[in-house]
Amino acid sequence: MDASIVEKEKQVQMDIARESGKPEAVIEKMIVGRMKKFVAEATLLNQTFVVNPDLTVGQAASEAGAVITGFARLEVGEGIEVEKEDFAAEVAKMNG
């Protein structure tokens, strides 16, 4: 993960924590926990395995004897391009 992304998230979390008015020592401990959670959620191997939430994806892969060498992230709806055509043009095309 890019260090600038981690640093930016840390600054955001620090700002949120400081607004709570808690002492700086408490804020530091809060940030450590929040950053661990952020990294776990944002990296594939550290994410909770959907089938067994007691394991991470990395642990589940290891137990299955698999080695993850790469992955592709897809977003819902990505790759589905719908050609937009008005109804009149569509009817004219069919009767054409």
Helices and strands as residue ranges (DSSP letters): H 3-19, H 24-42, G 44-46, H 57-63, H 87-95
